[in-house]
Amino acid sequence: MYMLYVPSKLLNSIDQIKKNHPVTDSYSSLFEKLKIRSNSVDSAKKPASFPLCSYLRKLILGVTIIYMFDWPLYQLILLIFNTLVIIVIIGTQDPFADQSFKFMELLNEFFVLVMSYLLMCLTNFVSDAPTRKNIGWIMIFIMSVFIAINLVYAFKEMFKD
């Protein structure tokens, strides 16, 4: 419970923390992609939900991988559910100040969702071996496109200045 309470309190009082501790200005680049500063209480809750859900997602993923090792289908179902929740949060609450960053985050989540569906096809749902082999090649192609898009975006951001 404290894992959710403490970050939400910190995110709501980020301006007061910056005034009291001027050394936090060196970390301002970490927060510039998120719309953390806000004057109203309602809009301050929106950007705070994305980091909290992101941390909760990582916790669920870690616990799922460790403790549900014998049930890979349930692991995939939880991964798909987590990905869909993050897509809904990003699409409805708009937590990012930069629209290109929002687009890349949605694109990454979409690729994770497609890869999760393809991983589900490699379970006992598809019993034909040649079909599984073709799905494997499709996964390799999609993962290559996913990596290439992210590398192009990273290089574009690195050499923008």
C-alpha positions in Angstrom: 0.0 0.0 0.0 2.8 2.4 0.8 4.3 1.7 -2.7 1.3 3.5 -4.1 0.8 6.1 -1.4 4.4 7.6 -1.2 4.9 8.2 -5.0 1.5 9.8 -5.2 2.3 12.2 -2.4 5.7 13.0 -3.9 4.2 13.7 -7.3 1.5 15.9 -5.9 4.1 18.0 -4.0 6.9 18.2 -6.6 6.9 22.0 -6.7 7.3 22.3 -2.9 10.1 19.8 -3.0 11.9 21.7 -5.7 11.6 24.9 -3.7 13.0 23.3 -0.5 15.8 21.4 -2.3 17.4 23.3 -5.2 19.6 20.4 -6.0 16.5 18.7 -7.6 16.9 21.1 -10.6 19.6 18.7 -11.9 16.9 16.0 -12.1 14.4 18.2 -13.9 15.1 16.5 -17.2 13.7 13.3 -15.8 10.3 15.0 -15.2 10.1 17.2 -18.3 8.4 14.5 -20.4 5.6 14.1 -17.8 3.0 16.8 -17.2 3.5 16.8 -13.4 3.0 20.5 -12.7 -0.6 21.4 -12.4 -2.8 24.0 -10.7 -5.9 21.9 -10.2 -6.3 18.8 -8.2 -8.2 16.9 -10.9 -5.6 17.3 -13.6 -2.8 16.5 -11.1 -4.2 13.0 -10.7 -4.0 12.2 -14.4 -0.2 12.3 -14.9 0.4 10.7 -11.5 -1.6 7.6 -12.6 0.8 6.6 -15.4 4.0 6.3 -13.3 2.1 4.4 -10.6 0.5 2.0 -13.1 3.8 1.6 -14.7 5.4 0.6 -11.5 2.5 -1.7 -10.6 2.8 -3.3 -14.0 6.4 -4.1 -13.5 5.7 -5.5 -10.1 2.9 -7.7 -11.5 5.1 -8.8 -14.4 7.9 -9.8 -12.0 5.7 -11.7 -9.6 3.9 -13.4 -12.6 7.2 -14.6 -14.1 8.6 -15.8 -10.8 5.5 -17.5 -9.2 3.5 -18.6 -12.3 6.3 -20.4 -14.1 4.2 -23.5 -14.5 1.3 -21.7 -16.2 2.7 -19.8 -19.2 -0.8 -19.2 -20.7 -1.8 -17.3 -17.5 1.4 -15.3 -17.7 0.5 -14.2 -21.2 -3.0 -13.3 -20.3 -1.7 -11.1 -17.4 0.8 -9.5 -19.8 -1.9 -8.8 -22.3 -4.2 -7.3 -19.6 -1.4 -5.1 -18.3 -0.6 -3.9 -21.8 -4.2 -3.1 -22.5 -4.5 -1.1 -19.3 -1.4 0.9 -20.1 -2.7 1.6 -23.6 -6.0 2.9 -22.2 -4.2 5.1 -19.6 -1.9 6.6 -22.2 -4.7 7.1 -24.7 -7.2 8.6 -22.3 -5.2 10.6 -19.8 -2.4 11.9 -22.0 0.4 11.9 -19.4 3.1 13.0 -21.7 3.9 16.6 -22.7 5.6 15.6 -25.9 3.2 14.1 -28.5 5.9 12.2 -30.3 6.8 10.6 -27.0 3.2 9.6 -26.5 3.1 8.2 -30.0 6.2 6.1 -29.5 4.9 4.8 -26.1 1.6 3.8 -27.7 3.5 2.2 -30.6 5.7 0.2 -28.2 2.7 -1.0 -26.3 1.0 -2.0 -29.5 4.1 -4.0 -30.5 4.2 -5.7 -27.1 0.5 -6.5 -27.5 1.0 -8.1 -30.9 4.0 -10.1 -29.7 1.9 -11.3 -26.8 -0.8 -12.5 -29.1 1.7 -14.3 -31.2 3.3 -15.9 -28.2 -0.2 -17.2 -27.3 -0.3 -18.8 -30.7 2.9 -20.8 -29.8 1.1 -22.5 -27.0 -1.2 -25.5 -27.4 -3.8 -23.4 -29.3 -1.9 -24.1 -32.5 -0.9 -27.8 -32.8 0.4 -27.8 -36.3 4.3 -27.6 -36.3 4.7 -25.8 -39.7 2.2 -23.2 -38.6 4.2 -22.6 -35.4 7.4 -22.3 -37.4 5.7 -19.6 -39.6 4.5 -17.8 -36.5 8.0 -17.8 -35.2 9.3 -16.2 -38.4 6.5 -13.6 -38.2 7.6 -12.9 -34.6 11.2 -12.4 -35.7 10.1 -10.0 -38.4 7.9 -8.0 -36.1 10.6 -7.8 -33.4 13.1 -6.6 -36.0 10.7 -3.9 -37.1 10.1 -3.0 -33.5 13.8 -2.7 -32.7 14.4 -0.7 -35.9 11.7 1.8 -35.2 13.0 2.4 -31.7 16.6 2.7 -32.8 15.6 5.3 -35.5 13.6 7.2 -32.8 16.5 7.1 -30.3 19.1 8.2 -32.9 16.8 11.0 -34.1 16.4 12.2 -30.5 20.2 11.9 -29.8 21.3 13.9 -32.8 18.4 16.4 -32.7 20.6 19.1 -31.1 
